Amino acid sequence: MNGLSTLLIFVGLFLAGGAVSFWKQKLPTGVVVLLGICSAMALLAGVLRLDVWE
Protein backbone atom coordinates (compact mmCIF):
# COMPACT_ATOMS: atom_id res chain seq x y z
CA MET A 1 0.00 0.00 0.00
CA ASN A 2 1.66 3.17 -1.14
CA GLY A 3 1.04 6.74 -0.06
CA LEU A 4 -1.07 7.82 -3.01
CA SER A 5 -3.54 4.95 -2.69
CA THR A 6 -3.86 5.66 1.02
CA LEU A 7 -4.49 9.34 0.31
CA LEU A 8 -7.12 8.57 -2.34
CA ILE A 9 -8.95 6.15 -0.03
CA PHE A 10 -8.85 8.71 2.80
CA VAL A 11 -10.19 11.47 0.52
CA GLY A 12 -12.94 9.14 -0.72
CA LEU A 13 -14.05 8.32 2.80
CA PHE A 14 -13.91 12.00 3.77
CA LEU A 15 -16.12 12.96 0.82
CA ALA A 16 -18.53 10.11 1.61
CA GLY A 17 -18.87 11.44 5.15
CA GLY A 18 -19.55 14.90 3.77
CA ALA A 19 -22.22 13.55 1.43
CA VAL A 20 -23.97 11.78 4.30
CA SER A 21 -23.74 14.90 6.45
CA PHE A 22 -25.13 17.12 3.68
CA TRP A 23 -27.96 14.64 3.06
CA LYS A 24 -28.91 14.71 6.76
CA GLN A 25 -28.94 18.52 6.64
CA LYS A 26 -31.37 18.42 3.69
CA LEU A 27 -29.02 20.31 1.36
CA PRO A 28 -29.73 20.31 -2.39
CA THR A 29 -29.67 16.88 -4.00
CA GLY A 30 -27.22 17.97 -6.69
CA VAL A 31 -24.55 18.73 -4.11
CA VAL A 32 -25.05 15.38 -2.38
CA VAL A 33 -24.95 13.48 -5.68
CA LEU A 34 -21.80 15.30 -6.79
CA LEU A 35 -20.05 14.51 -3.51
CA GLY A 36 -21.15 10.89 -3.76
CA ILE A 37 -19.80 10.55 -7.29
CA CYS A 38 -16.50 12.18 -6.34
CA SER A 39 -16.26 9.93 -3.30
CA ALA A 40 -16.86 6.79 -5.36
CA MET A 41 -14.28 7.84 -7.95
CA ALA A 42 -11.62 8.57 -5.31
CA LEU A 43 -12.29 5.28 -3.50
CA LEU A 44 -12.19 3.32 -6.74
CA ALA A 45 -8.94 4.99 -7.82
CA GLY A 46 -7.37 4.27 -4.42
CA VAL A 47 -8.42 0.63 -4.45
CA LEU A 48 -7.27 0.10 -8.02
CA ARG A 49 -3.84 1.56 -7.19
CA LEU A 50 -3.27 -1.05 -4.48
CA ASP A 51 -0.61 -3.62 -5.29
CA VAL A 52 -2.73 -6.62 -4.31
CA TRP A 53 -3.85 -7.26 -7.90
CA GLU A 54 -0.51 -8.68 -9.05
N, C-alpha and C positions, 0 to 999 in steps of 0.2 A: 504494500500500500504506500504509494508515494504522496508527496505533499499536495499536489494539484488535485488528485482524486479526493483526498480528505477535505480539501477546501470546497470543492464542488458539492460534495455530499452535505457538508455543513451549511453551505449557502442554500441548498435545496430544502433542507429541514427548516432553516430560518424562514424562508419564504412560505413554506407550508404552514408554519405557525402563524405568520402574518395573515395568510388567507383565511385561516380558521378564525382568528381574532376579528378580522374585518367582517366576516360573515355573521359572527355573533353580535357585532355592533350595528348590523343592518345597513352597511354601506352599499353603494351601488354594485349591482351584479357584475358589471363589466370589470371593475377593479378586482373583485374576488376571482373572476375567471382568469384574468390576466396574470395575477399572482399564482394561481394554481398551475397554469400552463408553464410559467417560468420556473416554478418549483419542480415540476415533473421533468422539464428539460435539464435542469441542473443536476437533479438526482440521477437521471439516466446517463448523463455524460460522466458523472463521477463513478457510477457503477461500471460503465463500459471501459473506463480507464484503469480499472483494477487489473492486476496481473494474474488473476486466478483463472483466466480463460485459456492460458497456454499450458 
